[in-house]
Amino acid sequence: MSLKCGIVGLPNVGKSTLFNALSNAGAESANFPFCTIDPNVGQVAIPDERLYKLAEIATSASIIPTTIEFVDIAGLVKGAAEGKGKGNAFLSHIREVDLIIHVVRCFEDDDIIHVEGDVNPERDITIIEEELILKDLESVEKRVDRLRKESKGGDKALKAQLDVAERLKEHLENGNSARRFDVSDDEKAAYKDLFLLSAKPVLYACNVGESDLETGNDLVERVKKVASEFGDEVVMFCAKIEAEIAELDEEEKEMFLEELGVSSAGLDRLIKAAYSELGLITYFTCGPKEARAWTIRKGTKAPQAAGVIHTDFERGFIRAETIGFNHYVEFNGEKGAKENGKMRQEGKEYVVADGDVMLFRFNV
């Protein structure tokens, strides 16, 4: 699955530093606005200890994790929807992502310029949100104009779409995001193809100072309050520390985190949270040749999960020989799980569970 997370925020909040640490892609980072002119893209492996445990048991020759694509989008400013700060180009990049990771500055440092003059999480979040809403309003206004012309002939379906589009236009004009617009799935057809920016799910990434990494601070609590309105998740990280961790090998990383008194790197938590926000789960295929993780959406049935590997698997699906991760580990692999009755034969209606180890049988 090709899934993208767009990293957004005001200038100088730590976006490019975060992206560099995520992907080691070398995006330029500097203490002035718009140092990132073109979006940087990086494929990032999903940290999943289960994959390595499976590979160890199966003595797999190679390990292939599942990935998410991260896009570093240059800092937005007030007026971006009108083109300020190259805003139109940057907003168009957001339209292509599945999840917005909104980086919010939650630390004080006189040496790092804040584009608005001081640190205020609620205001910073509102600025970005308003720019997304204004850009959406521009798109919806064009849709309303088109539907008004096309519905003059009396087509009931078009008139129904116009009604939805006009209500959405008023909703956005009142400063509300498209995520707050309550409509049925059928009604969404009136604007679904617009890929509205303010309709996208959001994950808030709070960039804190080193001393606040474990406990957080008042600024983080203020972000959590905003996020709670939608049930959005909040993850804390320290961009400076994550940049240092990115340069370490696994053993050095564990020692460094232990010294800091934290159990896992902020980026690992961020990646897992992004995966969860997108409604994704992982299943595995495992054998002597390779151990591999595969990404699917929650609720996916076995044939469609097989189709992620190859369309022939879905087309000719017969059954899925399935072992839960815990049983695979408990009985030391496929043979032991099968001998103890823990390998299940699942059919076309089986909904794949997170952590399933699967072998698909299919007709060519």
C-alpha positions, 0 to 999 in steps of 0.5 A: 500500500502506498501511504503518505504522511505529510509533515506540516507546521509553521517555519522553525518548529522542527519539521525538517529536523524531524524528517531528517531523523526519520529518513536520513534523507538530508533535508536542509534545516536552517534557522530561517523560514522556507529553507525547504522549498521542495517537498522531501520524500522518504520511505520509513520502515515501521518499527516492529519487533515481532518481525525480527522475532519471527525471522529468528525462529524461521531462520529467515535469510532476509527481513523486509519491514513494511513502510510508510512514506513521509513528505516534508512540506515547507513551513506554512505561514498566515496567508498561505492560502492566498499564496504567501510564502509559496503557500499554494504550492505547499498546500497542494503537496498536502492534498496528496497525503493520507495523514497530516503530522502537525509539528507544534513547537512546545519549547522556549529558546530565544536563539531559535526564531519563532515566525509569530514572535512567541511560542503559543501552541493554540495560535500556531495550530489555528493558523495552520488549520485556518489556511487549510480551511481557506484553501478548501473553501476555494475548492468548494466555491468552485464546486458550488458554482459548477453544480448551480449551472449543471442543476438548472436542468432539474436533475434531482441528483445534481440538486442534492449534491448542490445542497450538500456543497452549499451547506459545506461552503457555509460550514467552512465560511464559519471557520469549521474544518471539513472534519466537523462536517456531519454528512452521510457517506452518500452525501460525501460524493458531492465533494469527495473528489476534492480531497479536502485538506481540512478533512484529513486525519491529524497527528500532533507531534510536540517538539519539546526540550530535552528536560521535558521529554519524559514528563512533558510540559504545560505547552504539551497539555495545551496541544492535548486539549486541542487534539481531544476535540477530535480524539487525535493522538499526540506524540512528544519528541525532541528534534535535537535528540532524535537527530542524535539518535539517528546517527547511532547504531541499535546498541548505542541507541538503547544505551542512549535512551536508557541514559535519558530515562525513556523506553523508546525513541520519540520517532518510533512512537510517532511512526507507530502512532501514524500507522495506527491513525491511518487505521492500519494493521500488519500481517506477516509471511515467514519462511527460510527465504524471508520474513516480511511484514505487509500493511492492510487496513483494519477489517480486510478479509483474507483474499484482499490481504493476499492481493496485497502480495499479488493480484493472482493471490486474490483472484485464485484464493482458496484458503489462508493457513493462519497462525497467530503471532503469539502461538507462532512464538510459543510453539517455535514456528510453523511446525510446532504450531501445526502439531499443537492445533494452532494453525487455522484454515481460514476462508474468504470471509476471514477478517485478518487480525493484526500479527497473523502469520499467513500462508496463502493457497491459491489457483494459478 
